Amino acid sequence: MPNLVKDERRFATVSGKGQFTVHPILRSHYAADEFLLMTIRSHDQYNTTVYAMNDRYRGIRGDRRVILIHKDDIQDFAWEEGMLVDVTSHFESTTRTLYGFKLVAYPIPRRCLAGYFPECNPLVPLESISDKSRTPTYKSIVVKLSRSQEGEASYGTS
């Protein structure tokens, strides 16, 4: 398909240049045991269709039930890379937990996490939406991690 930017290095704007908008970053305050999780796609994925279990972008092979976390956060909580954790979100009166996700050290900002979409979708209730776009809050999920009590991956709500 034709693409002005890629093919001609031209933008369809009055100036012919790309237009950027800068927005202030809102400061969020979380409890000492909370993290901000965003969902991401892997290399071999288009929307919710997963074509392979590998993510060459991030060097992950054969597993999608992972949580990317800064190595210093792993150390601060006395966890180990590769250990299984349960991931819990709270929204209004609903608690949602995903069980048995593997911690992977990754150069992500401190107190931030990333997990694959759609595997982490159950953490976001349909009522949790962005103020302006009205889309689900898949890029901003406040969660807690705990050492997994489950032997294998599963999901639950309460």
C-alpha positions in Angstrom: 0.0 0.0 0.0 1.3 3.5 -0.7 2.8 5.4 2.2 3.8 9.0 1.7 6.2 9.1 4.6 7.9 5.8 3.7 7.9 6.2 -0.1 8.4 9.9 -0.5 9.5 11.1 2.9 6.6 13.5 2.8 3.8 14.2 5.4 0.3 15.1 4.4 0.3 18.3 6.5 0.3 22.0 5.6 4.0 22.2 6.3 4.8 18.9 4.7 6.5 17.9 8.0 5.5 15.7 10.8 3.5 17.3 13.5 4.3 16.4 17.1 2.4 17.3 20.3 4.0 17.2 23.7 1.9 16.3 26.7 2.9 16.6 30.4 3.4 13.3 32.2 1.1 12.9 35.0 2.8 11.8 38.2 1.2 8.8 39.8 1.7 7.6 43.3 1.5 3.9 44.0 1.8 1.9 47.1 5.2 0.4 47.9 4.2 -3.0 46.5 2.4 -1.7 43.4 3.7 -1.5 39.8 2.3 -0.1 36.5 1.8 -2.8 33.9 1.4 -2.2 30.2 0.5 -4.8 27.6 2.7 -5.2 24.5 2.7 -7.3 21.3 5.5 -9.7 20.4 7.3 -9.7 17.0 5.2 -12.5 15.5 1.8 -11.0 16.5 -0.8 -9.0 14.7 -3.4 -7.7 17.2 -4.7 -10.7 19.1 -3.4 -13.3 16.5 -0.2 -14.9 17.8 1.8 -16.6 15.0 4.7 -17.8 17.1 5.8 -18.2 20.7 9.0 -16.2 20.2 9.7 -12.5 20.5 12.9 -11.6 18.7 12.4 -7.9 19.6 13.0 -8.8 23.3 14.9 -12.1 23.1 12.1 -14.2 24.6 11.7 -17.7 23.2 9.0 -20.3 23.7 6.9 -18.5 26.3 4.4 -15.7 26.4 3.3 -15.9 30.1 6.1 -13.6 31.2 6.3 -10.3 33.0 9.1 -8.0 32.0 10.6 -6.2 35.0 13.7 -4.0 35.8 16.5 -6.1 37.3 16.8 -3.8 40.3 13.1 -4.2 41.1 13.7 -8.0 41.1 16.5 -7.5 43.6 14.6 -5.0 45.7 11.8 -7.5 46.3 14.2 -10.4 46.9 12.9 -12.3 43.9 14.8 -14.2 41.2 14.7 -13.9 37.5 12.7 -16.8 36.1 10.5 -17.3 39.2 6.8 -17.6 38.8 4.6 -14.8 40.1 0.9 -14.1 40.4 -0.2 -10.7 39.0 -3.2 -9.1 40.7 -5.1 -5.9 39.7 -7.8 -4.1 41.7 -10.4 -2.0 40.0 -13.3 -0.6 42.1 -14.6 -3.7 43.9 -13.1 -6.3 41.6 -9.8 -8.2 42.1 -8.4 -10.1 39.1 -5.4 -12.4 39.3 -3.3 -14.2 36.7 -1.3 -17.1 38.1 2.1 -18.5 37.1 3.8 -15.8 35.1 7.6 -15.9 34.7 9.7 -12.8 35.7 12.1 -11.7 33.0 14.7 -9.0 33.7 14.4 -6.3 31.0 15.6 -2.7 30.7 12.2 -1.1 31.4 11.7 1.9 33.8 11.7 1.1 37.5 8.3 0.2 39.0 7.0 -0.5 35.5 6.1 -3.9 34.0 5.2 -5.2 30.6 3.2 -8.3 29.7 1.9 -9.7 26.4 -1.5 -8.9 25.0 -3.8 -10.9 25.0 -2.4 -13.0 27.9 -2.7 -10.0 30.4 -6.1 -8.9 29.1 -8.0 -10.5 32.0 -6.4 -8.0 34.4 -8.5 -5.2 32.9 -12.2 -5.2 33.5 -14.4 -3.8 30.7 -15.3 -0.8 33.0 -11.7 0.3 33.2 -11.4 2.8 30.3 -9.4 5.8 29.3 -11.0 9.2 30.0 -10.6 10.5 26.5 -10.4 7.6 24.0 -12.8 5.4 26.0 -10.6 2.4 25.2 -9.6 -0.3 27.8 -6.7 0.7 30.0 -4.3 -2.0 28.7 -1.4 0.4 28.8 -1.9 1.5 32.4 -2.8 -1.3 34.8 -1.9 -0.9 38.5 -0.9 -4.4 39.8 0.8 -6.2 42.6 3.1 -9.2 42.2 3.4 -12.1 44.6 5.4 -15.3 44.6 3.2 -17.8 42.8 1.3 -20.4 44.8 0.2 -22.2 41.7 2.1 -24.9 39.9 0.8 -23.8 36.5 -0.7 -20.8 34.8 -4.4 -20.0 35.4 -6.7 -17.1 35.9 -9.3 -16.0 38.5 -11.5 -13.0 39.6 -13.3 -12.1 42.8 
